[in-house]
């Protein structure tokens, strides 16, 4: 799978509204056939920072994602709400789901 995580620093005046601002894009990405997950989380120590964790079934799904109309629309519209260019880690990893963190197994 293609595993991606990105850090988005949002302008202070838009930070509270980011889930709604990004909702259309989020829902469209989650509906893509090759999307395994597309989830946002907010930083604990910076109320203006959100993390996006997404995964795609493989190269074809990732290419389809960045070529989609909703991706093009998001890249045209969402930067207006950002403090800076998002930072990203993009990697190919084996599997199609999360693995268990054995060191913290719950019995």
Secondary structure by P-SEA (a helix, b strand, c coil): cbbbbbbbbccccccccccccaaaaaaaaaacccccbbbbbbbcccccbbbbbbbcccaaaaaaaaacaaaaaaaacccccccccccbbbbbbcccbbbbccccccc
